[in-house]
Amino acid sequence: MSKIDEFLSELNEIELAYFAKFKLKTYMKETQKEIQKQIENKALSPEKIEKLIAENTLHLKSNAKEICPRCGSQNLLKRKVEWTNTINKPFNGDDEVAAFDGLSGKATFKDETTCNVCGFWIEDPNQERPTKFIEKLKGSVIGFIDGILRNI
C-alpha cells in the first residue's frame, strides 16, 4: 500500500470530500489518478462531495482542542519554522526580543499549522500562505502606486 493510499484510508467520508475538493490538484498527475480511484471506490461523486462539504458540522461537534476551522479535521501538520516576518507587528515583548535576537544571529522559531486534509493554513507566523492571484496583483499595484507617491 502506498503512502497516499494509507493516508486516504484513514480519512472519513467528509474529510475525503474536503481532500478531493481542496488538495487533489496539488498532487502530481500519477498521484491524482491514485487518489481519484480511492474517491471512486468510496462512491464520492462531485455532487456528493459538494453536499458533504455544505452539510459538514464536524467543527461544531468536536471537543478537540485543535481542529481545522474549515473542515473540522484533527489531522493537522504542525511545524516549527524560523520566524522571519517581524516587521510592522504590534508591540509584544517576545516579538521584540526575537527581532533583536535575529540581529545577533539567533533564530526564533514559531509554530506553523496547516490542515493535512484541506490545506487550510491555521497558524502562519511569516504570513506566507498562498493567496489568490487577484489579491497578489492588487497588493503589487497598491505597493507600486504607494512607492511612486512616496517619491513625489
Backbone torsions as a table, in degrees:
resi	resn	phi	psi	omega
1	MET	NA	130.7	180.0
2	SER	-74.0	165.5	-179.5
3	LYS	-62.8	-38.5	-179.3
4	ILE	-68.1	-39.6	177.2
5	ASP	-62.9	-41.5	179.0
6	GLU	-62.9	-45.4	179.3
7	PHE	-62.4	-47.5	-177.9
8	LEU	-64.8	-32.5	-180.0
9	SER	-67.4	-21.0	179.1
10	GLU	-84.0	-11.5	-176.8
11	LEU	-85.5	142.3	172.9
12	ASN	-80.3	176.8	-174.0
13	GLU	-61.3	-40.8	-179.6
14	ILE	-67.6	-44.0	178.5
15	GLU	-62.1	-40.9	178.5
16	LEU	-63.3	-36.4	177.4
17	ALA	-63.0	-45.9	178.2
18	TYR	-63.9	-41.4	178.9
19	PHE	-60.1	-44.3	-179.9
20	ALA	-62.4	-41.3	-177.0
21	LYS	-74.2	-43.3	-170.0
22	PHE	-103.4	-23.0	-174.0
23	LYS	-117.9	-16.6	-176.0
24	LEU	-52.3	-48.2	-175.4
25	LYS	-73.0	-5.6	179.0
26	THR	-85.5	-5.1	-178.7
27	TYR	-100.3	160.8	177.2
28	MET	-66.8	158.2	-173.5
29	LYS	-53.7	-45.1	-178.9
30	GLU	-63.3	-41.1	178.6
31	THR	-68.6	-37.0	176.4
32	GLN	-58.2	-38.7	178.6
33	LYS	-63.8	-42.0	177.1
34	GLU	-62.0	-44.4	-179.8
35	ILE	-63.8	-42.9	-179.7
36	GLN	-60.9	-37.1	176.7
37	LYS	-61.4	-43.5	178.5
38	GLN	-62.0	-41.4	-179.9
39	ILE	-64.0	-43.3	178.4
40	GLU	-66.1	-39.1	177.8
41	ASN	-61.2	-30.2	178.6
42	LYS	-89.8	6.0	179.1
43	ALA	56.4	44.1	178.1
44	LEU	-100.0	101.0	175.9
45	SER	-81.6	163.8	176.6
46	PRO	-55.9	-36.1	179.3
47	GLU	-67.9	-41.8	-180.0
48	LYS	-67.3	-37.6	177.2
49	ILE	-59.3	-48.4	179.7
50	GLU	-63.2	-38.2	179.8
51	LYS	-66.2	-44.7	179.4
52	LEU	-61.4	-40.7	179.7
53	ILE	-67.5	-43.2	-179.6
54	ALA	-63.8	-34.0	-176.6
55	GLU	-95.9	2.7	-175.2
56	ASN	-63.8	128.2	175.2
57	THR	-129.5	19.0	-179.5
58	LEU	-54.8	-44.0	-176.8
59	HIS	-68.9	-21.2	178.4
60	LEU	-83.1	-28.5	-175.7
61	LYS	-91.6	-15.9	-171.9
62	SER	-76.0	139.3	173.4
63	ASN	-99.6	1.7	-176.8
64	ALA	-65.8	149.7	-179.5
65	LYS	-70.0	-45.2	-177.4
66	GLU	-121.4	116.0	175.5
67	ILE	-138.2	162.1	176.3
68	CYS	-75.3	126.7	-179.8
69	PRO	-69.7	-18.5	179.8
70	ARG	-85.7	-48.9	-173.2
71	CYS	-111.3	-15.1	178.8
72	GLY	86.1	5.1	-178.8
73	SER	-76.3	150.6	173.6
74	GLN	-98.3	3.5	-177.9
75	ASN	-84.7	82.7	-174.8
76	LEU	-110.4	150.9	175.4
77	LEU	-109.8	115.9	-179.6
78	LYS	-114.9	125.6	-179.9
79	ARG	-130.4	148.4	172.0
80	LYS	-87.2	124.4	178.2
81	VAL	-124.1	149.4	176.7
82	GLU	-66.7	128.2	-177.5
83	TRP	-84.8	117.1	-175.8
84	THR	-118.6	-20.7	-175.4
85	ASN	-90.9	81.7	-176.6
86	THR	-105.0	1.9	-176.6
87	ILE	-83.0	144.0	175.4
88	ASN	58.4	38.5	176.5
89	LYS	-98.7	146.4	174.1
90	PRO	-63.6	154.9	-177.0
91	PHE	-60.8	126.6	176.5
92	ASN	-151.5	119.4	-174.8
93	GLY	-48.3	-43.7	-179.4
94	ASP	-62.5	-40.0	-178.6
95	ASP	-67.0	-40.7	179.2
96	GLU	-65.7	-41.9	177.6
97	VAL	-60.1	-43.2	179.6
98	ALA	-62.6	-40.9	179.9
99	ALA	-64.1	-43.0	178.9
100	PHE	-69.2	-36.5	175.7
101	ASP	-60.6	-38.0	179.4
102	GLY	-60.9	-35.1	178.3
103	LEU	-64.3	-28.5	-179.5
104	SER	-96.4	7.6	175.8
105	GLY	93.0	2.0	178.4
106	LYS	-87.8	138.5	179.3
107	ALA	-95.6	144.3	173.6
108	THR	-112.6	135.4	-178.5
109	PHE	-113.8	141.2	176.7
110	LYS	-131.3	162.3	179.2
111	ASP	-78.8	134.7	170.7
112	GLU	-115.8	124.4	-175.9
113	THR	-124.8	127.6	175.1
114	THR	-129.5	158.2	177.8
115	CYS	-86.6	127.9	177.6
116	ASN	-71.3	-19.1	-175.4
117	VAL	-88.0	-52.5	-174.5
118	CYS	-112.9	-5.1	176.8
119	GLY	82.1	5.7	-178.6
120	PHE	-65.4	134.1	177.8
121	TRP	-87.4	116.2	-176.5
122	ILE	-91.9	-48.7	175.7
123	GLU	-125.0	128.5	-176.7
124	ASP	-138.8	81.9	-173.2
125	PRO	-61.8	-28.2	-179.0
126	ASN	-100.0	6.8	179.8
127	GLN	49.7	53.4	-179.0
128	GLU	-105.2	1.3	-175.8
129	ARG	-56.4	141.9	179.3
130	PRO	-63.3	141.0	177.8
131	THR	-120.6	168.2	178.1
132	LYS	-69.7	152.5	-178.3
133	PHE	-55.8	-43.2	-178.0
134	ILE	-61.5	-40.9	179.0
135	GLU	-64.3	-39.4	178.0
136	LYS	-65.5	-44.5	-179.8
137	LEU	-62.9	-44.8	178.9
138	LYS	-58.8	-46.2	178.9
139	GLY	-62.0	-38.9	179.3
140	SER	-66.6	-44.0	-179.0
141	VAL	-64.9	-45.6	179.3
142	ILE	-63.2	-42.4	177.5
143	GLY	-62.5	-39.8	178.6
144	PHE	-64.2	-47.5	179.8
145	ILE	-64.1	-42.2	177.6
146	ASP	-60.1	-41.2	178.8
147	GLY	-63.2	-40.3	178.4
148	ILE	-65.4	-46.4	-177.8
149	LEU	-63.9	-33.3	179.9
150	ARG	-71.5	-24.6	-178.3
151	ASN	-92.1	0.9	-179.9
152	ILE	-83.1	NA	NA
